[in-house]
């Protein structure tokens, strides 16, 4: 496990260059956070109930964040998050590196970007194999590629026409770094992710195929954006007071969570609305994925 006291070395941190941080904010950066209540026009058939074993409930001093993990996208990384959560590893951890218009980073026991767990580093899962049975809902066909959603996560892939030409009948796909996407931080080596992760405050396409995305905030993006900014964050830092898997929370205090189904009529109408409004500037980051938490 690499440990380095120099934050300037960016060990186990997001290796985005300063020049990239100065990029003009993308159109998706101003997108509204996922809703916490049902939007107008939805019906009972427009919703799905996520697997409670795949929902990460993060209680912070700024409020609650709920992240839907997608083991089908990054199985090893999702499993690592669950293992560390159930060991209490993330309780009390600070958001030590938070950059506006970018992301909020946490998950280091040293709270400074130099530490990790006692578990081995993980091999990268920047890409995943997308098959016809993956539940992918297309939002745009770009001829050589396609954009769409798997559950709450926006993804891009090669053209589906290539499925017939591959040995496994699948194509390469990767998450789009839209607001709310959850991903692992790492050092310079692609295979150096361990415990640190970050939550996207705004869209940042330059991270695609360079970091392992494993989920997305479905409730509490406003909380993510309210976390104190700094590189590093000056004391006092905002913290994750308690991190739990929804399935592990006692039934009496467990929140009830539902999310718009990407296969629903409401979501398909939302896709068309965004496509018509944005035209050639279309981005999946502008498509709402509402949730309801009670």
C-alpha positions, -999 to 999 in steps of 0.1 A, spaced: 0 0 0 15 33 -11 15 60 16 29 95 10 27 125 33 29 150 4 -5 160 -9 12 175 -39 21 140 -50 -17 133 -53 -12 98 -39 -46 81 -38 -62 113 -50 -79 123 -83 -51 131 -107 -70 158 -126 -45 185 -137 -50 221 -125 -54 231 -161 -84 208 -164 -99 222 -133 -100 256 -150 -121 242 -179 -153 260 -186 -182 244 -168 -202 221 -191 -238 227 -198 -247 199 -174 -230 215 -145 -261 236 -137 -284 207 -138 -308 204 -109 -302 177 -83 -323 146 -84 -357 152 -68 -366 139 -34 -403 138 -42 -423 125 -71 -424 148 -101 -457 157 -117 -469 132 -143 -455 100 -127 -476 70 -120 -471 38 -100 -456 20 -130 -429 46 -136 -410 37 -104 -387 9 -93 -375 -1 -58 -337 -5 -57 -321 -35 -41 -316 -24 -5 -282 -43 -5 -271 -18 -32 -281 14 -15 -254 33 5 -269 56 32 -244 83 41 -254 105 71 -232 137 71 -232 168 93 -248 185 63 -275 160 57 -282 126 42 -269 113 9 -281 80 -7 -260 64 -34 -272 35 -56 -243 11 -62 -241 -9 -94 -222 -41 -89 -229 -50 -125 -207 -21 -136 -178 -25 -112 -182 -56 -91 -149 -56 -72 -152 -19 -63 -188 -22 -52 -179 -52 -31 -150 -33 -15 -173 -4 -6 -198 -28 11 -170 -46 30 -156 -13 44 -190 1 52 -200 -30 71 -167 -28 90 -175 8 101 -144 20 82 -161 51 68 -178 63 100 -164 97 109 -143 102 78 -138 137 65 -144 152 31 -108 164 29 -106 175 -8 -136 193 -22 -134 213 -54 -164 233 -66 -177 225 -101 -159 192 -97 -161 167 -68 -160 159 -30 -134 133 -19 -134 112 12 -128 77 25 -92 81 39 -85 71 75 -58 98 76 -83 124 63 -57 140 41 -54 118 9 -24 97 19 -41 66 35 -63 36 27 -75 4 42 -55 -27 51 -70 -44 21 -51 -49 -12 -54 -23 -39 -80 -30 -66 -75 -37 -103 -92 -9 -124 -127 -14 -137 -128 16 -160 -148 -3 -186 -174 -30 -184 -189 -54 -209 -225 -45 -219 -247 -72 -232 -283 -72 -246 -296 -83 -212 -280 -56 -191 -311 -34 -188 -296 -6 -209 -321 21 -220 -309 41 -250 -311 79 -248 -291 86 -280 -277 66 -309 -245 83 -321 -238 57 -349 -203 47 -336 -215 48 -300 -247 50 -279 -257 69 -247 -282 57 -222 -289 45 -187 -285 14 -165 -307 20 -135 -297 55 -123 -263 56 -140 -257 73 -173 -233 53 -196 -218 54 -230 -209 23 -251 -197 12 -285 -223 8 -311 -247 -21 -303 -242 -33 -339 -208 -46 -328 -224 -72 -304 -228 -96 -333 -190 -94 -340 -176 -100 -305 -168 -134 -290 -189 -128 -259 -217 -110 -277 -211 -78 -257 -195 -44 -262 -174 -21 -241 -192 6 -220 -182 31 -193 -200 55 -169 -204 92 -178 -192 115 -151 -224 134 -146 -234 151 -113 -238 126 -85 -217 98 -100 -196 80 -73 -162 67 -83 -129 55 -67 -99 78 -62 -65 64 -71 -28 72 -74 -10 74 -107 -13 36 -113 -46 26 -127 -47 -3 -103 -42 17 -70 -78 23 -58 -83 12 -23 -108 29 0 -110 66 -11 -139 77 -32 -154 108 -46 -189 121 -54 -193 144 -84 -207 178 -76 -209 187 -114 -202 170 -147 -166 164 -156 -162 143 -189 -124 142 -188 -126 115 -160 -143 90 -183 -124 58 -188 -98 70 -163 -115 62 -130 -138 34 -118 -174 46 -114 -195 23 -92 -227 42 -84 -247 74 -84 -262 97 -58 -300 93 -61 -309 115 -32 -289 143 -15 -269 159 -44 -278 192 -27 -259 179 3 -229 169 -17 -228 205 -32 -231 220 3 -199 203 16 -172 227 26 -148 234 -3 -110 233 -1 -79 216 -15 -73 206 12 -103 216 32 -95 238 62 -106 227 96 -133 220 106 -140 196 77 -174 182 70 -177 145 78 -196 113 71 -210 107 106 -224 72 98 -223 51 66 -246 21 63 -261 -3 37 -299 2 36 -305 -35 40 -286 -34 73 -306 -5 89 -333 -17 113 -367 -19 97 -382 7 120 -358 34 110 -351 23 74 -361 49 48 -383 39 19 -366 46 -14 -379 44 -49 -364 57 -82 -377 64 -116 -374 33 -138 -355 41 -170 -378 17 -189 -409 38 -178 -430 60 -200 -422 90 -178 -385 85 -183 -388 80 -221 -408 113 -223 -380 130 -202 -354 118 -227 -374 132 -256 -379 165 -238 -342 170 -232 -333 160 -267 -358 184 -282 -346 212 -259 -309 207 -263 -306 196 -299 -270 192 -310 -259 201 -274 -276 170 -260 -260 154 -229 -273 126 -208 -263 146 -177 -293 169 -183 -318 140 -180 -335 138 -146 -336 106 -126 -360 115 -98 -362 96 -65 -386 96 -36 -374 90 0 -398 86 29 
